[in-house]
């Protein structure tokens, strides 16, 4: 797919957005009563469900326990019906294992694990519908679920996938843009302090474009953080109304 198809001369993308415009984000917290924390998030047509358990005592081998902080266990999976391809998606496939590791690294940078020594926090994320930016949507959904569980974080951790077309950075890529040969990266950010939790790149990118893309990704992440903050405030407002009733 050529660059001209991804970005018109008027500066519009395939789905009608401007270059720096994010997809619409909708989210709900507390969707599962059985979990300590949970959230459902839609970012464009990509939909994810995140569930958090913990902090709790270590399960399995106690030798894995850390005396000074909690262990974060992340598991990523995709629903069989999440894409047009109806193939079986085992939990242990390479892509899922890699994504689980990226999520673990991201939340180790954000969660205040030192408050819960010798314990474990489990974060499970499932993609229900995939249309690009899977890692970013998982991070944003899991952030809401961790907050719903009442686990202290240094800051929201927000993620966004950005790409480069015709010398123009595009924010929050959809699947058609990701698969269109665009040089892209996914970035997770703690927005208040500007701390980058993780940068993920699946393809080559010219170093001259790296700084521009990272700046575009950080700006996009700050936009996502405002949306997540509104979701959290709305959830707390609804919870306080219910408690008064």
C-alpha positions in Angstrom: 0.0 0.0 0.0 1.6 3.3 -1.1 2.0 6.3 1.2 -0.4 8.4 -0.9 -3.2 6.0 0.0 -2.4 6.4 3.7 -2.3 10.2 3.7 -4.1 12.4 1.1 -2.7 15.7 -0.2 -5.3 17.4 2.1 -3.7 15.7 5.1 -6.5 13.1 5.8 -5.9 9.4 6.6 -7.9 6.3 5.5 -10.5 6.7 8.3 -10.8 10.5 7.9 -8.6 11.5 10.8 -5.9 14.2 10.7 -2.3 13.1 11.2 -2.1 13.8 14.9 -5.7 12.8 15.7 -6.4 9.9 18.0 -9.0 7.3 17.5 -12.1 7.6 19.7 -11.5 6.1 23.2 -14.4 4.6 25.2 -13.9 2.7 28.5 -15.6 1.3 31.5 -14.1 0.3 34.8 -15.2 -2.4 37.3 -16.8 -4.6 34.7 -16.0 -7.9 36.6 -17.1 -8.2 40.2 -15.0 -11.3 40.9 -11.7 -9.6 40.1 -9.8 -7.0 42.3 -9.8 -4.7 39.3 -11.1 -4.7 35.7 -11.7 -2.5 32.7 -13.0 -2.7 29.1 -11.6 -0.3 26.6 -12.2 0.5 22.9 -9.7 2.5 21.0 -11.2 2.9 17.5 -12.2 -0.6 16.5 -9.6 -2.3 18.7 -11.3 -3.6 21.9 -9.6 -5.0 25.0 -10.5 -6.4 28.4 -8.1 -6.2 31.3 -8.5 -8.0 34.7 -6.2 -7.6 37.7 -5.8 -9.8 40.8 -3.7 -8.9 43.8 -1.6 -8.0 45.5 -1.7 -11.6 46.9 0.7 -14.2 48.2 3.0 -15.8 45.7 1.5 -18.8 43.9 3.6 -21.8 42.9 7.3 -21.6 43.7 8.0 -19.2 46.6 11.6 -18.9 45.4 10.3 -16.5 42.8 9.2 -14.0 45.5 11.2 -10.8 45.8 11.9 -9.6 49.4 11.8 -5.9 48.5 8.9 -5.7 46.0 6.0 -7.4 44.3 6.3 -9.6 41.3 4.2 -8.5 38.3 2.8 -11.3 36.2 1.2 -10.4 32.9 -0.6 -12.6 30.4 -1.7 -11.4 27.0 -4.0 -13.3 24.7 -6.2 -12.7 21.6 -9.7 -14.0 21.3 -10.1 -16.5 18.4 -12.7 -14.2 16.8 -10.6 -11.0 17.3 -9.4 -10.9 13.6 -10.6 -12.0 10.2 -8.3 -15.0 10.4 -10.0 -17.9 12.3 -6.9 -19.6 13.6 -6.3 -21.0 17.0 -4.3 -18.7 19.2 -2.6 -20.6 22.0 -1.5 -18.6 25.1 2.1 -19.7 24.7 2.7 -18.7 21.1 5.7 -16.4 20.5 3.7 -13.2 19.9 1.7 -13.6 23.0 4.8 -14.4 25.1 6.6 -11.3 23.7 3.6 -9.1 24.3 3.2 -10.4 27.9 6.9 -9.5 28.5 6.4 -6.0 27.2 3.4 -5.5 29.4 5.3 -6.8 32.4 8.2 -4.4 31.7 5.8 -1.5 31.2 3.9 -2.0 34.5 7.1 -2.6 36.5 8.0 1.0 35.6 4.6 2.3 36.8 3.3 0.2 39.7 4.7 1.0 43.2 5.8 -2.6 43.7 8.0 -1.7 46.7 4.9 -1.3 48.8 4.1 -5.0 48.5 7.2 -7.2 49.2 7.0 -10.9 48.7 3.7 -10.7 46.9 2.4 -11.0 43.3 0.1 -8.9 41.1 -1.5 -10.6 38.1 -2.6 -8.6 35.0 -4.5 -10.5 32.3 -5.4 -8.7 29.1 -7.4 -10.1 26.2 -7.9 -8.5 22.8 -11.5 -9.0 21.8 -11.3 -7.2 18.4 -8.1 -6.3 16.7 -7.7 -3.2 14.4 -4.2 -2.0 15.1 -2.3 -0.8 18.2 -2.9 -3.9 20.2 0.0 -3.3 22.7 -1.1 0.3 23.3 -4.8 -0.6 23.8 -3.7 -3.3 26.3 -1.6 -0.9 28.3 -4.4 1.7 28.4 -7.0 -0.9 29.5 -4.6 -2.5 32.1 -3.9 0.9 33.5 -7.6 1.4 34.3 -7.9 -2.1 35.7 -4.9 -1.5 38.0 -6.4 1.7 39.2 -9.7 0.0 39.7 -7.9 -2.6 41.9 -6.6 0.3 44.1 -3.0 -0.6 43.4 -0.8 2.6 43.8 0.9 3.8 40.6 3.5 6.5 40.1 1.4 7.9 37.3 -1.0 6.7 34.6 0.9 4.7 32.1 -0.5 5.5 28.6 0.6 4.0 25.3 0.2 4.9 21.6 1.5 3.6 18.3 2.8 6.1 15.8 4.1 5.8 12.2 5.8 7.8 9.5 4.3 8.6 6.1 5.6 11.1 3.6 7.7 12.9 6.3 4.6 13.1 8.4 4.1 11.4 11.8 0.7 9.6 12.2 -0.6 9.1 15.7 -2.6 6.0 16.9 -2.3 3.7 13.8 -5.1 1.5 12.7 -4.5 -2.0 11.2 -4.5 -0.8 7.6 -1.8 1.7 8.4 0.3 -0.7 10.5 0.1 -3.3 7.6 0.7 -0.7 4.9 4.5 -0.7 5.2 4.7 2.3 7.6 7.7 2.7 9.8 6.2 2.6 13.3 6.9 2.4 17.0 4.8 1.9 20.1 5.6 4.0 23.2 4.4 3.8 26.8 4.7 6.9 28.8 4.2 8.1 32.4 3.0 11.6 31.2 3.4 13.8 34.3 7.1 13.2 34.6 7.7 12.4 30.9 9.2 9.0 31.8 9.2 6.5 29.0 8.3 3.1 30.3 8.9 1.2 27.0 9.5 1.7 23.3 8.7 -1.2 20.9 9.7 -1.3 17.3 9.0 -4.2 14.9 10.7 -2.8 11.8 13.6 -0.7 10.8 13.4 3.1 11.3 15.8 5.7 10.0 17.5 7.4 13.0 16.6 10.8 11.5 13.0 10.0 12.1 13.3 8.5 15.6 13.2 11.8 17.6 10.2 13.1 15.6 8.3 9.9 16.1 9.1 9.7 19.8 7.9 13.3 20.2 4.7 12.6 18.3 4.1 9.4 20.4 4.7 11.3 23.7 2.2 14.0 22.6 -0.4 11.3 21.7 0.2 9.5 25.0 -0.6 12.8 26.9 -3.8 13.0 24.9 -4.7 9.4 25.9 -3.9 10.2 29.6 -6.5 13.0 29.6 -9.2 10.6 28.3 -8.2 7.9 30.9 -8.3 10.5 33.7 -11.9 11.5 32.7 -12.9 7.8 32.7 -11.4 7.4 36.3 -13.1 10.5 37.5 -16.4 9.5 36.1 -16.1 6.0 37.6 -15.3 7.5 41.1 -18.3 9.9 40.7 -20.6 7.0 39.9 -19.2 4.9 42.8 -19.7 7.7 45.3 -23.3 8.3 44.1 -24.0 4.5 44.6 -22.4 4.4 48.0 -24.6 7.4 49.2 -27.7 5.6 47.9 
